[in-house]
Amino acid sequence: MSIPFELPTEDRVSSPYTGCTRAHWEAVADGLLTAAWRWSTPGCALLDLPGRPSRSGTRSDGLEGFARTFLAAAFRVAGAKGEDPHGWLDRYARGLASGTFSPGRDDTESWPLILDHDVRGQPMVESASVALGLRVSAPWLWRNLGAGVQDRVEEWLRGALRHVPAPNNWYLFPYTVAGFLESVGRGDAETAKARKRALELMEGWYRGEGWYADGDGRAFDHYNGWALHLYPVLDAHLGGDTDALARYGDRLRAHLDGFGLMFGSDGAPLHFGRSLTYRFAASAAVGLGALTGHTPLTPGASRRLASGSLRYFLDRGALTDEGLLSLGWYGPHEATLQPYSGPASPYWASKAFVSLLAPADHPLWTAVEEPAPVEEADRVLALPGPGLLVQATRGDGIVRLHNHGSDHVRPHEGESAAEDDPYYGRQAYSTRTGPTARENVADNHLSVVVNGRSSVRRRVRPLGAGQGDGWGWAASWHRPVFDGGPPMVPGLRVESVTVARGPYELRVHRVVGAPAGARVTHTGWATGPGEPLVSALHGLHGWAPGAETVRAPQGTAFVPWAELPRLSGAAGGTSVHVGLAALTGGPGSVPAADAVAEVVPGENDVEVVWATDGARTRVSFDPVRVTHTAG
């Protein structure tokens, strides 16, 4: 690893895939903490890291630096049974005392007050990290704080119980605060109410197969692992609540059955959804499953995924020369960020260090690393609950996610094209590519062009998903919306079906209600020059001959400049458009143009005959149905 602090020698005997052991995880935690603490205030209450401020302001950003690094320190020390050779907990004890001495004051050390989510509410997020850090390190930190400091910390934390969270995973922040207070004998009706409310909401957000929506809408992303599973499962584990652990642990196990497939052979998590600057926090659910035993993954496969994700980012420039986690993906990348991201936001990556709560003699650390799920065999996995289709190919180690159910539109919001979100609106994502910027041509996107204006996809309405032996499908419909003119066209809708088989993606779209003169365009994967990747898109029916290559000069999180294939065709009334896409990273695959032998369109369906074995895939509409028969 090319990083600005020393690491132990790789161990390729116990860790043949990554070389990383538990000692590497401890060393990375120590290195991150050492670098971050260079920017602390004299009283240790704020870590004012350099960089662009978030919309919450620099005071909140400083608290974020304290709280999120505290998680790493707490997991590090608790996992070592209180051994703290670098004195991390002493620093956080000082910060707790000074930060809560006079909250809300504009002085050098005071923490901001916890208010409603719409009134610079970021401190509520950080209260959960403070509370969780205090809970896991309680025998060595909380119990040694003076009574006055304990009372002040409790009073500050209770702001999370008395104010309104954002309508999503934020409700788990007061839940976590309440759990800590109850664990140290400071629970009451207020803490019980906060916990009850959060768990009630969780039941409404659970959509099956281990997946929660992040609120009342249909946002499914990495928040499942690093928030919606992490807080209730870890709370039950720390509290010894066997009933709760059985309930939420079973859901974590179900989640990991699919999520374990969502890491590439290079260690990359899927580049999909918001807050991706948290990077290797994506492995938090994997480590938590191993810690609690609620996982379908073996200990060796769990460590391979977690350590692979850690190495993936450290080896690709996630750290600055000073050892700080930058705002971005590999290095800095503005398009990856949200307005709430500040200089310390990436340190939610600290959640991955939950793995350190497993002691050195735990199978997570003693078992020999085993292959990741993507390295075992080609797989296609349909997840009807969230409306996702996962496609993994062993030969090149790429995982693709076909999105037919996740968006970032809350139930009360309209479908504004101005709010187009590349990290949810595209139809496919992968571990090797990122979405293009909003200002560039959208990748993996079906657009209806009316009067020269191109549509975007906002609210995604699932139409089903399923799988068979070596193949799977998912479908959805959306209402095309437009920017810079009439926001929608009456009666216009697009029904989209993806069928994954091997490295190929059969993409079928039915456009209904298009006005005369309308056109459609469809794009494939965005790749950069010199990359060992091939992005193919071949029109089979309803497209003009040949795909053109278009450019995305702003690039993606993976490359500074990208290009992508694009098909175009005529639309009007009802039309069906069939194409075959592929993203491959190795030789040996049949070219997309030769993979299909025949296309047979019908009035309400289309059938494709595969060239390799004569198998037939039929996609029907009214209602959407997909069948596949062997050749």
LINSULNOR-V445369 format. One record per residue. N is the residue number from 1. SS is DSSP state (2 for helix, 1 for strand, 0 for the rest). PHI is phi in degrees with one decimal (999 if undefined). Layout:
# LINSULNOR-V445369
<<N;SS;PHI> <N;SS;PHI>>
This chain:
# LINSULNOR-V445369
<<1;0;999> <2;0;-93.9> <3;0;-131.6> <4;0;-82.9> <5;0;-151.2> <6;0;-80.6> <7;0;-124.0> <8;0;-62.8> <9;0;-65.8> <10;0;-60.3> <11;0;-116.4> <12;0;-89.1> <13;0;-86.6> <14;0;-82.1> <15;0;-129.8> <16;0;-65.9> <17;0;-91.1> <18;0;-118.1> <19;0;77.6> <20;0;-93.9> <21;0;-118.9> <22;2;-60.2> <23;2;-62.1> <24;2;-65.9> <25;2;-62.1> <26;2;-63.5> <27;2;-66.2> <28;2;-65.7> <29;2;-57.4> <30;2;-63.7> <31;2;-65.5> <32;2;-63.2> <33;2;-67.3> <34;2;-58.8> <35;2;-65.9> <36;2;-69.0> <37;2;-72.4> <38;0;-65.4> <39;0;-111.9> <40;1;-81.6> <41;0;-73.5> <42;0;-56.2> <43;0;-90.0> <44;0;70.3> <45;0;-84.2> <46;0;-130.5> <47;1;-113.1> <48;0;-89.1> <49;0;-70.9> <50;0;-73.4> <51;0;138.7> <52;0;-66.4> <53;0;-74.4> <54;0;-81.9> <55;0;-69.0> <56;0;-82.8> <57;0;97.9> <58;2;-70.1> <59;2;-65.1> <60;2;-63.5> <61;2;-61.9> <62;2;-65.8> <63;2;-62.7> <64;2;-58.2> <65;2;-61.7> <66;2;-65.9> <67;2;-67.0> <68;2;-75.8> <69;2;-71.3> <70;2;-58.9> <71;2;-57.9> <72;2;-62.1> <73;2;-64.2> <74;2;-66.1> <75;2;-63.1> <76;2;-63.0> <77;2;-76.4> <78;2;-62.6> <79;2;-67.0> <80;0;-94.1> <81;0;57.2> <82;0;94.9> <83;0;-68.2> <84;0;-139.1> <85;0;-62.8> <86;0;-99.3> <87;0;67.5> <88;2;-62.2> <89;2;-67.0> <90;2;-63.1> <91;2;-66.6> <92;2;-70.0> <93;2;-63.7> <94;2;-61.7> <95;2;-65.1> <96;2;-60.9> <97;2;-68.0> <98;2;-78.6> <99;2;-68.6> <100;0;-100.9> <101;0;-66.5> <102;0;-149.4> <103;0;-56.8> <104;0;93.6> <105;0;-79.2> <106;0;-94.5> <107;0;-117.7> <108;0;-74.8> <109;0;-118.7> <110;0;-64.0> <111;0;-76.3> <112;0;-69.1> <113;0;-71.7> <114;0;-89.1> <115;0;-122.8> <116;0;-61.3> <117;0;-59.6> <118;0;-91.9> <119;0;-122.7> <120;0;48.9> <121;0;-83.2> <122;2;-54.5> <123;2;-55.3> <124;2;-65.1> <125;2;-60.1> <126;2;-71.5> <127;2;-61.4> <128;2;-68.0> <129;2;-66.9> <130;2;-61.6> <131;2;-65.4> <132;2;-67.7> <133;2;-60.0> <134;2;-64.4> <135;2;-68.4> <136;2;-74.7> <137;0;-104.2> <138;0;-51.3> <139;0;-62.6> <140;0;-113.9> <141;0;-120.9> <142;2;-55.9> <143;2;-67.7> <144;2;-100.7> <145;0;-77.8> <146;0;-65.5> <147;2;-58.9> <148;2;-63.9> <149;2;-66.3> <150;2;-56.9> <151;2;-64.7> <152;2;-67.6> <153;2;-62.7> <154;2;-60.6> <155;2;-62.6> <156;2;-65.0> <157;2;-61.8> <158;2;-64.7> <159;2;-58.3> <160;2;-68.7> <161;0;-82.7> <162;0;-108.2> <163;0;-128.9> <164;0;-91.8> <165;0;-75.8> <166;0;-63.3> <167;0;-80.0> <168;0;-157.6> <169;0;-58.7> <170;0;-58.2> <171;2;-64.6> <172;2;-81.3> <173;2;-74.4> <174;2;-61.1> <175;2;-57.9> <176;2;-71.5> <177;2;-60.0> <178;2;-62.7> <179;2;-62.1> <180;2;-64.6> <181;2;-59.6> <182;2;-66.9> <183;2;-68.8> <184;0;-110.3> <185;0;77.5> <186;0;-118.6> <187;0;-81.3> <188;0;-161.9> <189;2;-62.0> <190;2;-67.5> <191;2;-69.1> <192;2;-62.8> <193;2;-64.1> <194;2;-64.3> <195;2;-69.8> <196;2;-62.3> <197;2;-62.1> <198;2;-63.3> <199;2;-70.3> <200;2;-61.6> <201;2;-65.6> <202;2;-58.7> <203;2;-64.6> <204;2;-70.8> <205;2;-87.1> <206;1;-74.9> <207;0;-114.1> <208;0;94.3> <209;0;59.2> <210;0;82.2> <211;0;-118.0> <212;1;-106.6> <213;0;-77.2> <214;0;-86.8> <215;0;115.8> <216;0;-79.1> <217;0;-91.7> <218;0;-129.6> <219;0;-93.9> <220;0;-119.4> <221;0;-160.9> <222;0;-67.5> <223;2;-62.4> <224;2;-55.5> <225;2;-78.1> <226;2;-89.7> <227;2;-142.2> <228;2;-67.3> <229;2;-93.2> <230;2;-57.6> <231;2;-67.4> <232;2;-69.9> <233;2;-70.6> <234;2;-67.0> <235;2;-59.8> <236;2;-66.5> <237;2;-64.8> <238;2;-67.1> <239;2;-87.4> <240;0;65.4> <241;0;-87.2> <242;2;-65.9> <243;2;-65.3> <244;2;-65.6> <245;2;-66.7> <246;2;-64.5> <247;2;-67.0> <248;2;-80.4> <249;2;-67.6> <250;2;-63.3> <251;2;-68.8> <252;2;-63.3> <253;2;-59.1> <254;2;-63.3> <255;2;-61.5> <256;2;-68.6> <257;2;-61.4> <258;2;-97.9> <259;2;-66.6> <260;0;-60.0> <261;0;-83.4> <262;0;-96.5> <263;1;-122.2> <264;0;-72.0> <265;0;-66.9> <266;0;-84.9> <267;0;97.2> <268;0;-72.8> <269;1;-77.1> <270;0;-62.7> <271;0;-90.0> <272;0;-157.6> <273;0;88.3> <274;0;-94.2> <275;0;62.8> <276;2;-68.1> <277;2;-68.0> <278;2;-76.2> <279;2;49.6> <280;2;-75.9> <281;2;-60.0> <282;2;-58.4> <283;2;-89.7> <284;2;-58.9> <285;2;-65.4> <286;2;-63.9> <287;2;-64.7> <288;2;-65.1> <289;2;-61.2> <290;2;-65.3> <291;2;-60.6> <292;2;-93.1> <293;0;84.3> <294;0;-97.6> <295;0;-157.4> <296;0;-85.3> <297;0;-85.6> <298;0;-70.5> <299;2;-56.3> <300;2;-65.7> <301;2;-72.0> <302;2;-62.4> <303;2;-66.8> <304;2;-61.6> <305;2;-68.6> <306;2;-65.9> <307;2;-68.9> <308;2;-63.4> <309;2;-67.4> <310;2;-60.2> <311;2;-63.3> <312;2;-51.8> <313;2;-80.7> <314;2;-64.4> <315;0;-77.8> <316;0;-119.8> <317;0;85.2> <318;0;-67.7> <319;1;-98.0> <320;0;-75.3> <321;0;-60.8> <322;0;-87.4> <323;0;89.7> <324;0;-93.1> <325;1;-71.8> <326;0;-84.6> <327;0;-83.8> <328;1;163.8> <329;0;-116.1> <330;0;-70.2> <331;0;-102.9> <332;1;-59.0> <333;0;-155.4> <334;2;-61.5> <335;2;-66.9> <336;2;-73.1> <337;0;-94.8> <338;0;-113.1> <339;0;-59.7> <340;0;-81.1> <341;0;-80.6> <342;0;-122.2> <343;0;-57.2> <344;0;-97.2> <345;2;-55.9> <346;2;-58.3> <347;2;-78.1> <348;2;-67.8> <349;2;-56.2> <350;2;-56.8> <351;2;-62.4> <352;2;-62.5> <353;2;-75.2> <354;2;-56.8> <355;2;-57.7> <356;2;-70.1> <357;2;-67.0> <358;0;-76.9> <359;0;-65.6> <360;0;-60.5> <361;0;-92.2> <362;0;-75.5> <363;2;-54.8> <364;2;-55.9> <365;2;-104.2> <366;2;-92.8> <367;0;-70.8> <368;0;-74.1> <369;0;-56.5> <370;0;-120.3> <371;0;-60.2> <372;0;-70.9> <373;2;-52.3> <374;2;-66.7> <375;2;-88.1> <376;0;-90.6> <377;0;-170.6> <378;0;-62.5> <379;1;-143.3> <380;1;-126.1> <381;1;-130.3> <382;1;-96.2> <383;1;-122.2> <384;0;-60.9> <385;0;-55.2> <386;0;-81.8> <387;0;75.5> <388;1;-118.3> <389;1;-129.2> <390;1;-103.8> <391;1;-131.6> <392;1;-125.0> <393;1;-121.6> <394;0;-65.3> <395;0;-58.6> <396;0;-111.0> <397;0;71.1> <398;1;-92.9> <399;1;-115.8> <400;1;-119.8> <401;1;-118.9> <402;1;-99.0> <403;1;-98.2> <404;0;-125.7> <405;0;-162.0> <406;0;-110.7> <407;0;-138.3> <408;0;-128.6> <409;0;-115.9> <410;0;-77.1> <411;0;-54.8> <412;0;-87.2> <413;0;-92.7> <414;0;-79.1> <415;0;-96.8> <416;0;-91.0> <417;2;-64.2> <418;2;-64.8> <419;2;-98.9> <420;0;-51.4> <421;0;-116.6> <422;2;-59.1> <423;2;-86.7> <424;2;-132.7> <425;2;-78.2> <426;0;-76.9> <427;0;-87.9> <428;1;-153.1> <429;1;-139.0> <430;1;-150.6> <431;0;-88.4> <432;0;-121.6> <433;0;-134.6> <434;0;-122.8> <435;0;-68.1> <436;0;-73.9> <437;0;-70.1> <438;0;-57.4> <439;0;-77.9> <440;0;-104.2> <441;0;-61.8> <442;0;-75.1> <443;0;-83.0> <444;0;44.0> <445;0;-144.4> <446;1;-99.4> <447;1;-122.0> <448;1;-95.2> <449;1;-107.6> <450;1;-124.9> <451;0;53.7> <452;0;80.6> <453;1;-107.1> <454;1;-96.2> <455;1;-86.4> <456;1;-126.2> <457;0;-104.6> <458;0;-113.4> <459;0;-79.7> <460;0;-105.5> <461;1;-114.3> <462;1;-67.5> <463;1;-119.3> <464;1;128.3> <465;1;-160.6> <466;1;-168.5> <467;1;-154.0> <468;1;-134.3> <469;0;-77.0> <470;0;82.4> <471;1;-150.2> <472;1;-162.4> <473;1;-146.5> <474;1;-151.6> <475;1;-142.8> <476;1;-159.3> <477;1;-133.9> <478;1;-145.7> <479;0;-98.4> <480;0;-60.2> <481;1;-123.0> <482;1;-127.5> <483;0;-113.0> <484;0;77.5> <485;0;-175.8> <486;0;-55.5> <487;0;-68.1> <488;1;-153.3> <489;0;-110.9> <490;0;-55.0> <491;0;80.0> <492;0;-82.9> <493;1;-148.8> <494;1;-126.4> <495;1;-104.9> <496;1;-126.0> <497;1;-130.2> <498;1;-116.5> <499;1;-117.1> <500;1;-103.8> <501;1;-150.6> <502;0;58.8> <503;0;-89.2> <504;1;-98.7> <505;1;-126.2> <506;1;-80.1> <507;1;-114.5> <508;1;-117.7> <509;1;-127.9> <510;1;-113.5> <511;1;-98.3> <512;1;-117.2> <513;1;78.7> <514;1;-77.7> <515;0;-71.0> <516;0;-57.5> <517;0;89.8> <518;0;-71.5> <519;1;-130.4> <520;1;-128.6> <521;1;-129.1> <522;1;-143.2> <523;1;-115.2> <524;0;-109.0> <525;0;-75.1> <526;0;-95.6> <527;1;-129.9> <528;0;-104.6> <529;0;-65.1> <530;0;84.2> <531;0;-71.3> <532;0;-80.4> <533;0;-128.2> <534;1;-121.2> <535;1;-108.2> <536;1;-116.8> <537;1;-148.0> <538;1;-124.9> <539;1;-76.4> <540;1;-110.5> <541;1;-162.4> <542;0;83.9> <543;0;-120.1> <544;0;-66.2> <545;0;-59.8> <546;0;80.3> <547;0;-103.8> <548;1;-90.2> <549;1;-104.6> <550;1;-116.0> <551;1;-107.7> <552;1;-126.9> <553;0;-62.8> <554;0;-82.2> <555;0;66.1> <556;0;-136.6> <557;0;-66.0> <558;0;-99.1> <559;0;-140.7> <560;0;-75.2> <561;0;-150.5> <562;1;-139.5> <563;1;-138.8> <564;1;-152.6> <565;1;-80.9> <566;1;-141.6> <567;1;-101.4> <568;1;-143.5> <569;1;-163.3> <570;1;-84.8> <571;0;-136.8> <572;0;155.3> <573;1;66.7> <574;1;-111.9> <575;1;-142.5> <576;1;-116.6> <577;1;-130.9> <578;1;-123.2> <579;1;-142.3> <580;1;-124.3> <581;1;-114.3> <582;1;-156.5> <583;1;-123.5> <584;1;-128.9> <585;0;-123.9> <586;0;-153.5> <587;0;-75.3> <588;0;108.3> <589;0;-79.1> <590;0;-68.7> <591;0;-55.4> <592;2;-55.6> <593;2;-66.8> <594;2;-108.4> <595;2;-80.1> <596;1;-114.4> <597;1;-88.5> <598;1;-156.2> <599;1;-125.1> <600;1;-118.6> <601;1;-80.6> <602;0;-122.7> <603;0;-67.6> <604;0;-130.1> <605;1;-157.4> <606;1;-147.4> <607;1;-119.9> <608;1;-118.1> <609;1;-105.6> <610;1;-81.2> <611;0;-71.3> <612;0;-67.0> <613;0;-139.9> <614;0;75.5> <615;0;-64.1> <616;1;-121.5> <617;1;-117.0> <618;1;-115.0> <619;1;-111.7> <620;1;-113.0> <621;0;-119.0> <622;0;58.0> <623;0;-88.9> <624;0;-68.5> <625;1;-150.8> <626;1;-127.3> <627;1;-126.9> <628;1;-140.5> <629;1;-123.1> <630;0;-67.7> <631;0;-79.5>>
